Amino acid sequence: MAETFKVYMFGDETGSFAEPLQTLCEHQKGVLFVHFLEELNKVLRDELRKQPRQVRAQISEFTDVLDLIKRYRDSGSRNQILETTITCVYQLASVIRYVVYHLPKDFK
């Protein structure tokens, strides 16, 4: 008997994911999701420090991903680096949210 697999595809970057990501981050309380946000904050800051000065100058300083989203939305300008990052983070966060909601209670 053949096994069944679920496949998740990412790739839609045509919409704005800043607001849905902000909402998702504000309403998630699970341990796995909180851990994801904590690690995400570290990675975003570390990766930004590694970028050339001209890239760092395009991104306001931020305390966490929610602050980054707010500053980006308040700026009113488009930034492909942030749009791609926010889209990717939103897609990963959505998968984590899905997994958390479908885990047996023993694993939450």
C-alpha positions in Angstrom: 0.0 0.0 0.0 1.4 3.4 -1.0 2.0 6.1 1.7 0.2 9.4 1.4 2.2 12.6 1.8 1.1 16.2 2.3 3.0 18.7 0.3 3.2 22.4 1.3 4.1 24.8 -1.4 5.4 28.3 -0.9 5.8 30.9 -3.5 3.0 33.5 -3.6 4.6 36.8 -3.0 2.0 38.9 -4.8 0.1 40.0 -1.6 1.0 42.0 1.4 1.7 39.7 4.3 2.7 42.3 6.9 -0.8 42.7 8.4 -1.6 39.0 8.5 1.8 38.2 10.0 1.3 40.9 12.6 -2.1 39.4 13.5 -0.7 35.9 13.6 2.1 37.0 15.9 -0.1 38.9 18.2 -2.6 36.0 18.7 -0.3 33.0 19.1 0.6 31.8 22.5 1.8 28.2 22.0 5.3 27.3 23.2 6.4 26.2 19.7 5.2 29.5 18.2 6.7 31.6 20.9 10.0 29.8 20.5 9.9 30.4 16.7 9.4 34.1 17.3 12.2 34.3 19.8 14.6 32.5 17.5 13.4 34.6 14.5 14.1 37.8 16.3 17.7 36.7 16.9 18.2 35.5 13.3 16.8 38.7 11.8 19.1 40.9 13.9 22.1 38.7 13.2 21.5 38.6 9.5 20.9 42.3 9.3 24.3 42.9 11.0 26.0 40.8 8.4 24.6 42.9 5.5 26.6 45.7 3.8 26.0 49.2 5.0 23.7 50.2 2.1 21.4 47.3 2.9 21.4 48.0 6.7 20.5 51.7 5.9 17.3 50.6 4.2 15.9 48.8 7.3 15.1 50.7 10.5 16.3 49.4 13.8 13.8 47.1 15.5 13.3 45.2 18.7 11.4 42.2 17.4 9.5 41.0 14.3 6.3 42.9 15.4 8.3 46.1 15.7 9.9 45.5 12.3 6.5 45.0 10.7 5.1 48.1 12.4 8.1 50.3 11.3 7.8 48.9 7.7 4.1 49.6 7.5 4.5 53.1 9.0 7.3 54.0 6.5 4.8 53.8 3.6 7.6 52.8 1.3 8.2 49.5 -0.4 11.3 47.5 0.3 11.8 44.2 -1.6 14.1 42.8 1.1 11.5 43.3 3.8 8.6 42.2 1.6 10.4 38.9 0.8 11.4 38.4 4.4 7.9 39.1 5.8 6.4 36.8 3.2 8.7 34.0 4.0 8.2 34.4 7.8 4.5 34.6 7.4 4.5 31.3 5.4 6.7 29.5 8.0 4.5 30.9 10.8 1.4 29.7 9.1 2.8 26.2 8.9 3.9 26.3 12.5 0.4 27.4 13.5 -1.1 24.6 11.5 1.2 22.0 13.1 0.5 23.3 16.6 -3.3 23.1 16.1 -3.0 19.6 14.8 -0.6 18.1 17.4 -1.9 15.7 19.9 -2.4 17.4 23.3 0.6 15.5 24.8 3.0 17.4 22.5 1.7 20.9 23.0 
